[in-house]
């Protein structure tokens, strides 16, 4: 069964979602309303620094309806950290 979380980001505040401690194959992060860019990082909990709006070494979802899918890191637990200058709606899905 897939792990799915939906939410709305608070401007300039990091939101962290810790995925269940089990073998995961893929992670998908979606910008559901395109209200603002979303910057994010996916890594093992102990190796995942906070992302910064416009910062280096972060993935980005543009301010459009879109998503990024990636292979899950090998070790769990896995952390997805998101930040935005605005208040976009997001979905994180892992399976």
N, CA, C and O atoms as a printed pandas DataFrame, in Angstrom:
     atom_number atom_name residue_name chain_id  residue_number  x_coord  y_coord  z_coord
0              1         N          UNK        A               1    0.838   -1.178    0.000
1              2        CA          UNK        A               1    0.000    0.000    0.000
2              3         C          UNK        A               1    0.884    1.243    0.000
3              4         O          UNK        A               1    1.899    1.296    0.694
4              5         N          UNK        A               2    0.494    2.222   -0.771
5              6        CA          UNK        A               2    1.262    3.457   -0.890
6              7         C          UNK        A               2    1.104    4.328    0.354
7              8         O          UNK        A               2    0.065    4.322    1.015
8              9         N          UNK        A               3    2.153    5.068    0.648
9             10        CA          UNK        A               3    2.156    6.077    1.708
10            11         C          UNK        A               3    1.886    7.408    1.001
11            12         O          UNK        A               3    2.623    7.771    0.084
12            13         N          UNK        A               4    0.847    8.139    1.407
13            14        CA          UNK        A               4    0.486    9.395    0.747
14            15         C          UNK        A               4    0.190   10.452    1.806
15            16         O          UNK        A               4   -0.549   10.200    2.758
16            17         N          UNK        A               5    0.769   11.627    1.632
17            18        CA          UNK        A               5    0.491   12.765    2.505
18            19         C          UNK        A               5    0.213   13.987    1.635
19            20         O          UNK        A               5    0.918   14.241    0.659
20            21         N          UNK        A               6   -0.825   14.742    2.002
21            22        CA          UNK        A               6   -1.202   15.979    1.312
22            23         C          UNK        A               6   -1.090   17.123    2.311
23            24         O          UNK        A               6   -1.255   16.926    3.515
24            25         N          UNK        A               7   -0.812   18.304    1.808
25            26        CA          UNK        A               7   -0.756   19.455    2.699
26            27         C          UNK        A               7   -0.593   20.758    1.945
27            28         O          UNK        A               7   -0.551   20.787    0.715
28            29         N          UNK        A               8   -0.503   21.823    2.699
29            30        CA          UNK        A               8   -0.257   23.166    2.175
30            31         C          UNK        A               8    0.951   23.701    2.925
31            32         O          UNK        A               8    0.984   23.689    4.156
32            33         N          UNK        A               9    1.939   24.170    2.183
33            34        CA          UNK        A               9    3.142   24.707    2.818
34            35         C          UNK        A               9    2.881   26.084    3.419
35            36         O          UNK        A               9    2.077   26.862    2.904
36            37         N          UNK        A              10    3.568   26.365    4.503
37            38        CA          UNK        A              10    3.593   27.695    5.105
38            39         C          UNK        A              10    4.806   28.409    4.525
39            40         O          UNK        A              10    5.899   27.844    4.504
40            41         N          UNK        A              11    4.636   29.626    4.061
41            42        CA          UNK        A              11    5.715   30.351    3.397
42            43         C          UNK        A              11    6.981   30.398    4.252
43            44         O          UNK        A              11    6.934   30.711    5.441
44            45         N          UNK        A              12    8.113   30.078    3.621
45            46        CA          UNK        A              12    9.453   30.168    4.215
46            47         C          UNK        A              12    9.632   29.305    5.460
47            48         O          UNK        A              12   10.441   29.631    6.329
48            49         N          UNK        A              13    8.889   28.216    5.550
49            50        CA          UNK        A              13    8.985   27.290    6.678
50            51         C          UNK        A              13    9.179   25.878    6.141
51            52         O          UNK        A              13    8.433   25.435    5.267
52            53         N          UNK        A              14   10.181   25.170    6.661
53            54        CA          UNK        A              14   10.450   23.802    6.211
54            55         C          UNK        A              14    9.391   22.851    6.770
55            56         O          UNK        A              14    9.086   22.870    7.962
56            57         N          UNK        A              15    8.849   22.034    5.897
57            58        CA          UNK        A              15    7.930   20.960    6.275
58            59         C          UNK        A              15    8.666   19.646    6.046
59            60         O          UNK        A              15    9.184   19.406    4.955
60            61         N          UNK        A              16    8.714   18.797    7.063
61            62        CA          UNK        A              16    9.382   17.501    6.932
62            63         C          UNK        A              16    8.363   16.379    7.024
63            64         O          UNK        A              16    7.514   16.358    7.915
64            65         N          UNK        A              17    8.465   15.452    6.091
65            66        CA          UNK        A              17    7.639   14.251    6.097
66            67         C          UNK        A              17    8.579   13.072    6.192
67            68         O          UNK        A              17    9.430   12.877    5.324
68            69         N          UNK        A              18    8.428   12.275    7.254
69            70        CA          UNK        A              18    9.261   11.088    7.433
70            71         C          UNK        A              18    8.455    9.887    6.942
71            72         O          UNK        A              18    7.355    9.618    7.424
72            73         N          UNK        A              19    9.022    9.182    5.983
73            74        CA          UNK        A              19    8.341    8.039    5.373
74            75         C          UNK        A              19    8.482    6.813    6.262
75            76         O          UNK        A              19    9.404    6.741    7.075
76            77         N          UNK        A              20    7.584    5.853    6.120
77            78        CA          UNK        A              20    7.634    4.661    6.969
78            79         C          UNK        A              20    8.937    3.883    6.782
79            80         O          UNK        A              20    9.515    3.859    5.696
80            81         N          UNK        A              21    9.374    3.259    7.848
81            82        CA          UNK        A              21   10.631    2.495    7.835
82            83         C          UNK        A              21   10.387    1.135    7.198
83            84         O          UNK        A              21   10.241    0.126    7.888
84            85         N          UNK        A              22   10.346    1.125    5.892
85            86        CA          UNK        A              22   10.206   -0.110    5.120
86            87         C          UNK        A              22   10.822    0.112    3.749
87            88         O          UNK        A              22   11.132    1.248    3.392
88            89         N          UNK        A              23   11.002   -0.925    2.992
89            90        CA          UNK        A              23   11.591   -0.834    1.658
90            91         C          UNK        A              23   10.644   -0.076    0.735
91            92         O          UNK        A              23    9.495   -0.477    0.544
92            93         N          UNK        A              24   11.128    1.007    0.172
93            94        CA          UNK        A              24   10.362    1.808   -0.780
94            95         C          UNK        A              24   11.102    1.826   -2.110
95            96         O          UNK        A              24   12.333    1.846   -2.139
96            97         N          UNK        A              25   10.366    1.819   -3.198
97            98        CA          UNK        A              25   10.979    1.840   -4.521
98            99         C          UNK        A              25   11.039    3.236   -5.120
99           100         O          UNK        A              25   12.034    3.615   -5.738
100          101         N          UNK        A              26    9.967    3.999   -4.932
101          102        CA          UNK        A              26    9.932    5.318   -5.562
102          103         C          UNK        A              26    9.231    6.326   -4.661
103          104         O          UNK        A              26    8.427    5.981   -3.796
104          105         N          UNK        A              27    9.571    7.579   -4.903
105          106        CA          UNK        A              27    8.960    8.702   -4.191
106          107         C          UNK        A              27    8.539    9.715   -5.242
107          108         O          UNK        A              27    9.292   10.019   -6.167
108          109         N          UNK        A              28    7.329   10.231   -5.088
109          110        CA          UNK        A              28    6.825   11.256   -5.989
110          111         C          UNK        A              28    6.406   12.470   -5.163
111          112         O          UNK        A              28    5.686   12.343   -4.173
112          113         N          UNK        A              29    6.867   13.648   -5.583
113          114        CA          UNK        A              29    6.486   14.902   -4.933
114          115         C          UNK        A              29    5.765   15.741   -5.982
115          116         O          UNK        A              29    6.269   15.940   -7.088
116          117         N          UNK        A              30    4.576   16.231   -5.621
117          118        CA          UNK        A              30    3.748   16.973   -6.575
118          119         C          UNK        A              30    3.400   18.365   -6.069
119          120         O          UNK        A              30    3.146   18.564   -4.881
120          121         N          UNK        A              31    3.393   19.322   -6.986
121          122        CA          UNK        A              31    2.876   20.662   -6.747
122          123         C          UNK        A              31    1.441   20.627   -7.267
123          124         O          UNK        A              31    1.226   20.658   -8.479
124          125         N          UNK        A              32    0.458   20.563   -6.371
125          126        CA          UNK        A              32   -0.923   20.310   -6.764
126          127         C          UNK        A              32   -1.674   21.515   -7.304
127          128         O          UNK        A              32   -2.647   21.350   -8.039
128          129         N          UNK        A              33   -1.246   22.725   -6.959
129          130        CA          UNK        A              33   -2.001   23.885   -7.444
130          131         C          UNK        A              33   -1.152   24.905   -8.208
131          132         O          UNK        A              33   -1.700   25.836   -8.797
132          133         N          UNK        A              34    0.159   24.746   -8.207
133          134        CA          UNK        A              34    1.015   25.654   -8.953
134          135         C          UNK        A              34    1.072   27.061   -8.403
135          136         O          UNK        A              34    1.458   27.986   -9.117
136          137         N          UNK        A              35    0.691   27.245   -7.135
137          138        CA          UNK        A              35    0.651   28.585   -6.546
138          139         C          UNK        A              35    2.040   29.199   -6.362
139          140         O          UNK        A              35    2.179   30.422   -6.367
140          141         N          UNK        A              36    3.066   28.360   -6.200
141          142        CA          UNK        A              36    4.438   28.848   -6.013
142          143         C          UNK        A              36    5.400   27.685   -6.245
143          144         O          UNK        A              36    4.995   26.523   -6.226
144          145         N          UNK        A              37    6.664   28.001   -6.461
145          146        CA          UNK        A              37    7.687   26.964   -6.592
146          147         C          UNK        A              37    7.835   26.220   -5.265
147          148         O          UNK        A              37    7.646   26.791   -4.191
148          149         N          UNK        A              38    8.174   24.941   -5.364
149          150        CA          UNK        A              38    8.487   24.136   -4.183
150          151         C          UNK        A              38    9.905   23.614   -4.338
151          152         O          UNK        A              38   10.239   22.990   -5.345
152          153         N          UNK        A              39   10.736   23.870   -3.340
153          154        CA          UNK        A              39   12.098   23.340   -3.290
154          155         C          UNK        A              39   12.099   22.197   -2.293
155          156         O          UNK        A              39   11.470   22.301   -1.240
156          157         N          UNK        A              40   12.803   21.090   -2.605
157          158        CA          UNK        A              40   12.768   19.955   -1.686
158          159         C          UNK        A              40   14.020   19.098   -1.784
159          160         O          UNK        A              40   14.769   19.141   -2.760
160          161         N          UNK        A              41   14.213   18.318   -0.725
161          162        CA          UNK        A              41   15.304   17.339   -0.647
162          163         C          UNK        A              41   14.736   16.025   -0.152
163          164         O          UNK        A              41   13.830   15.998    0.681
164          165         N          UNK        A              42   15.280   14.934   -0.675
165          166        CA          UNK        A              42   14.901   13.588   -0.257
166          167         C          UNK        A              42   16.184   12.856    0.113
167          168         O          UNK        A              42   17.105   12.766   -0.699
168          169         N          UNK        A              43   16.250   12.335    1.332
169          170        CA          UNK        A              43   17.449   11.622    1.785
170          171         C          UNK        A              43   17.113   10.844    3.047
171          172         O          UNK        A              43   16.008   10.939    3.581
172          173         N          UNK        A              44   18.083   10.079    3.508
173          174        CA          UNK        A              44   17.932    9.410    4.791
174          175         C          UNK        A              44   17.796   10.472    5.869
175          176         O          UNK        A              44   18.407   11.536    5.773
176          177         N          UNK        A              45   17.006   10.194    6.890
177          178        CA          UNK        A              45   16.709   11.176    7.937
178          179         C          UNK        A              45   17.976   11.807    8.503
179          180         O          UNK        A              45   18.018   13.019    8.713
180          181         N          UNK        A              46   19.000   11.008    8.752
181          182        CA          UNK        A              46   20.224   11.530    9.381
182          183         C          UNK        A              46   21.139   12.254    8.405
183          184         O          UNK        A              46   22.191   12.749    8.808
184          185         N          UNK        A              47   20.763   12.329    7.131
185          186        CA          UNK        A              47   21.612   12.982    6.125
186          187         C          UNK        A              47   20.831   13.960    5.263
187          188         O          UNK        A              47   21.158   14.147    4.091
188          189         N          UNK        A              48   19.815   14.578    5.820
189          190        CA          UNK        A              48   18.958   15.447    5.016
190          191         C          UNK        A              48   18.883   16.849    5.614
191          192         O          UNK        A              48   18.024   17.117    6.455
192          193         N          UNK        A              49   19.780   17.750    5.186
193          194        CA          UNK        A              49   19.718   19.126    5.697
194          195         C          UNK        A              49   18.485   19.852    5.150
195          196         O          UNK        A              49   17.903   19.442    4.146
196          197         N          UNK        A              50   18.108   20.911    5.812
197          198        CA          UNK        A              50   16.944   21.686    5.376
198          199         C          UNK        A              50   17.200   22.326    4.010
199          200         O          UNK        A              50   18.292   22.836    3.762
200          201         N          UNK        A              51   16.204   22.302    3.127
201          202        CA          UNK        A              51   16.330   23.024    1.863
202          203         C          UNK        A              51   16.147   24.524    2.104
203          204         O          UNK        A              51   15.631   24.948    3.137
204          205         N          UNK        A              52   16.581   25.306    1.127
205          206        CA          UNK        A              52   16.461   26.762    1.187
206          207         C          UNK        A              52   15.758   27.208   -0.088
207          208         O          UNK        A              52   16.033   26.673   -1.162
208          209         N          UNK        A              53   14.868   28.168    0.012
209          210        CA          UNK        A              53   14.204   28.701   -1.180
210          211         C          UNK        A              53   15.263   29.227   -2.143
211          212         O          UNK        A              53   16.047   30.108   -1.790
212          213         N          UNK        A              54   15.285   28.692   -3.338
213          214        CA          UNK        A              54   16.256   29.115   -4.347
214          215         C          UNK        A              54   17.655   28.596   -4.106
215          216         O          UNK        A              54   18.595   29.011   -4.785
216          217         N          UNK        A              55   17.814   27.684   -3.139
217          218        CA          UNK        A              55   19.143   27.213   -2.764
218          219         C          UNK        A              55   19.698   26.138   -3.678
219          220         O          UNK        A              55   18.969   25.490   -4.428
220          221         N          UNK        A              56   20.993   25.967   -3.595
221          222        CA          UNK        A              56   21.679   24.919   -4.342
222          223         C          UNK        A              56   21.369   23.553   -3.738
223          224         O          UNK        A              56   20.911   23.442   -2.601
224          225         N          UNK        A              57   21.629   22.526   -4.527
225          226        CA          UNK        A              57   21.491   21.134   -4.080
226          227         C          UNK        A              57   20.078   20.796   -3.624
227          228         O          UNK        A              57   19.892   19.999   -2.705
228          229         N          UNK        A              58   19.090   21.398   -4.263
229          230        CA          UNK        A              58   17.694   21.072   -3.989
230          231         C          UNK        A              58   16.998   20.757   -5.305
231          232         O          UNK        A              58   17.380   21.258   -6.363
232          233         N          UNK        A              59   15.976   19.925   -5.224
233          234        CA          UNK        A              59   15.093   19.692   -6.363
234          235         C          UNK        A              59   14.085   20.831   -6.379
235          236         O          UNK        A              59   13.869   21.495   -5.365
236          237         N          UNK        A              60   13.467   21.055   -7.542
237          238        CA          UNK        A              60   12.486   22.132   -7.638
238          239         C          UNK        A              60   11.264   21.667   -8.437
239          240         O          UNK        A              60   11.381   20.980   -9.452
240          241         N          UNK        A              61   10.109   22.060   -7.949
241          242        CA          UNK        A              61    8.868   21.940   -8.699
242          243         C          UNK        A              61    8.454   23.360   -9.056
243          244         O          UNK        A              61    8.219   24.182   -8.170
244          245         N          UNK        A              62    8.366   23.648  -10.337
245          246        CA          UNK        A              62    8.020   24.991  -10.772
246          247         C          UNK        A              62    6.598   25.361  -10.356
247          248         O          UNK        A              62    5.815   24.502   -9.951
248          249         N          UNK        A              63    6.283   26.622  -10.460
249          250        CA          UNK        A              63    4.971   27.122  -10.059
250          251         C          UNK        A              63    3.926   26.799  -11.125
251          252         O          UNK        A              63    3.276   27.686  -11.680
252          253         N          UNK        A              64    3.788   25.509  -11.389
253          254        CA          UNK        A              64    2.769   24.964  -12.288
254          255         C          UNK        A              64    2.322   23.638  -11.692
255          256         O          UNK        A              64    2.945   23.143  -10.753
256          257         N          UNK        A              65    1.266   23.062  -12.216
257          258        CA          UNK        A              65    0.854   21.730  -11.792
258          259         C          UNK        A              65    1.867   20.735  -12.342
259          260         O          UNK        A              65    1.938   20.545  -13.556
260          261         N          UNK        A              66    2.649   20.100  -11.482
261          262        CA          UNK        A              66    3.657   19.157  -11.952
262          263         C          UNK        A              66    4.135   18.285  -10.805
263          264         O          UNK        A              66    3.791   18.509   -9.645
264          265         N          UNK        A              67    4.939   17.280  -11.155
265          266        CA          UNK        A              67    5.483   16.387  -10.138
266          267         C          UNK        A              67    6.830   15.852  -10.588
267          268         O          UNK        A              67    7.177   15.897  -11.768
268          269         N          UNK        A              68    7.579   15.344   -9.618
269          270        CA          UNK        A              68    8.872   14.705   -9.857
270          271         C          UNK        A              68    8.828   13.346   -9.189
271          272         O          UNK        A              68    8.426   13.225   -8.032
272          273         N          UNK        A              69    9.242   12.322   -9.923
273          274        CA          UNK        A              69    9.330   10.973   -9.370
274          275         C          UNK        A              69   10.793   10.559   -9.368
275          276         O          UNK        A              69   11.522   10.821  -10.325
276          277         N          UNK        A              70   11.221    9.908   -8.282
277          278        CA          UNK        A              70   12.614    9.480   -8.170
278          279         C          UNK        A              70   12.696    8.163   -7.419
279          280         O          UNK        A              70   11.770    7.769   -6.709
280          281         N          UNK        A              71   13.821    7.495   -7.592
281          282        CA          UNK        A              71   14.067    6.271   -6.835
282          283         C          UNK        A              71   14.270    6.630   -5.372
283          284         O          UNK        A              71   14.873    7.655   -5.054
284          285         N          UNK        A              72   13.767    5.791   -4.490
285          286        CA          UNK        A              72   13.924    6.023   -3.051
286          287         C          UNK        A              72   15.341    5.674   -2.622
287          288         O          UNK        A              72   15.933    4.743   -3.168
288          289         N          UNK        A              73   15.900    6.400   -1.654
289          290        CA          UNK        A              73   17.199    6.011   -1.100
290          291         C          UNK        A              73   17.136    4.591   -0.536
291          292         O          UNK        A              73   16.067    4.101   -0.172
292          293         N          UNK        A              74   18.281    3.951   -0.471
293          294        CA          UNK        A              74   18.335    2.544   -0.040
294          295         C          UNK        A              74   18.018    2.334    1.432
295          296         O          UNK        A              74   17.419    1.324    1.801
296          297         N          UNK        A              75   18.412    3.275    2.268
297          298        CA          UNK        A              75   18.206    3.098    3.715
298          299         C          UNK        A              75   17.000    3.867    4.195
299          300         O          UNK        A              75   16.693    4.942    3.680
300          301         N          UNK        A              76   16.314    3.318    5.181
301          302        CA          UNK        A              76   15.213    4.054    5.791
302          303         C          UNK        A              76   15.570    4.304    7.255
303          304         O          UNK        A              76   16.453    3.621    7.774
304          305         N          UNK        A              77   14.940    5.233    7.934
305          306        CA          UNK        A              77   13.829    6.028    7.437
306          307         C          UNK        A              77   14.293    7.128    6.484
307          308         O          UNK        A              77   15.434    7.587    6.528
308          309         N          UNK        A              78   13.370    7.524    5.631
309          310        CA          UNK        A              78   13.626    8.524    4.603
310          311         C          UNK        A              78   12.839    9.785    4.952
311          312         O          UNK        A              78   11.701    9.726    5.418
312          313         N          UNK        A              79   13.480   10.920    4.710
313          314        CA          UNK        A              79   12.886   12.219    4.994
314          315         C          UNK        A              79   12.692   12.989    3.689
315          316         O          UNK        A              79   13.578   13.019    2.834
316          317         N          UNK        A              80   11.527   13.608    3.551
317          318        CA          UNK        A              80   11.268   14.545    2.456
318          319         C          UNK        A              80   11.069   15.902    3.116
319          320         O          UNK        A              80   10.169   16.074    3.937
320          321         N          UNK        A              81   11.914   16.867    2.753
321          322        CA          UNK        A              81   11.802   18.213    3.309
322          323         C          UNK        A              81   11.451   19.185    2.194
323          324         O          UNK        A              81   12.101   19.214    1.149
324          325         N          UNK        A              82   10.411   19.982    2.434
325          326        CA          UNK        A              82    9.900   20.919    1.434
326          327         C          UNK        A              82    9.897   22.336    1.988
327          328         O          UNK        A              82    9.731   22.550    3.189
328          329         N          UNK        A              83   10.084   23.308    1.084
329          330        CA          UNK        A              83    9.979   24.719    1.459
330          331         C          UNK        A              83    9.543   25.514    0.231
331          332         O          UNK        A              83    9.804   25.111   -0.903
332          333         N          UNK        A              84    8.883   26.637    0.462
333          334        CA          UNK        A              84    8.440   27.514   -0.620
334          335         C          UNK        A              84    8.365   28.940   -0.095
335          336         O          UNK        A              84    8.199   29.163    1.105
336          337         N          UNK        A              85    8.487   29.895   -0.995
337          338        CA          UNK        A              85    8.278   31.292   -0.619
338          339         C          UNK        A              85    6.782   31.610   -0.523
339          340         O          UNK        A              85    6.390   32.643    0.020
340          341         N          UNK        A              86    5.956   30.710   -1.058
341          342        CA          UNK        A              86    4.508   30.904   -1.027
342          343         C          UNK        A              86    3.809   29.802   -0.240
343          344         O          UNK        A              86    4.381   29.212    0.676
344          345         N          UNK        A              87    2.568   29.542   -0.613
345          346        CA          UNK        A              87    1.756   28.548    0.124
346          347         C          UNK        A              87    1.126   27.535   -0.844
347          348         O          UNK        A              87   -0.097   27.401   -0.876
348          349         N          UNK        A              88    1.932   26.833   -1.621
349          350        CA          UNK        A              88    1.368   25.857   -2.547
350          351         C          UNK        A              88    0.896   24.589   -1.846
351          352         O          UNK        A              88    1.360   24.253   -0.756
352          353         N          UNK        A              89   -0.034   23.893   -2.491
353          354        CA          UNK        A              89   -0.488   22.584   -2.025
354          355         C          UNK        A              89    0.432   21.517   -2.597
355          356         O          UNK        A              89    0.865   21.615   -3.746
356          357         N          UNK        A              90    0.731   20.501   -1.802
357          358        CA          UNK        A              90    1.654   19.457   -2.255
358          359         C          UNK        A              90    1.087   18.075   -1.931
359          360         O          UNK        A              90    0.176   17.929   -1.115
360          361         N          UNK        A              91    1.650   17.073   -2.591
361          362        CA          UNK        A              91    1.415   15.675   -2.258
362          363         C          UNK        A              91    2.764   14.959   -2.291
363          364         O          UNK        A              91    3.562   15.159   -3.206
364          365         N          UNK        A              92    3.004   14.131   -1.292
365          366        CA          UNK        A              92    4.167   13.238   -1.274
366          367         C          UNK        A              92    3.621   11.820   -1.281
367          368         O          UNK        A              92    2.809   11.453   -0.432
368          369         N          UNK        A              93    4.069   11.032   -2.237
369          370        CA          UNK        A              93    3.617    9.636   -2.370
370          371         C          UNK        A              93    4.843    8.741   -2.445
371          372         O          UNK        A              93    5.805    9.048   -3.149
372          373         N          UNK        A              94    4.804    7.638   -1.718
373          374        CA          UNK        A              94    5.914    6.687   -1.734
374          375         C          UNK        A              94    5.354    5.271   -1.759
375          376         O          UNK        A              94    4.381    4.961   -1.072
376          377         N          UNK        A              95    5.977    4.424   -2.556
377          378        CA          UNK        A              95    5.593    3.018   -2.558
378          379         C          UNK        A              95    6.747    2.152   -3.030
379          380         O          UNK        A              95    6.614    0.930   -3.100
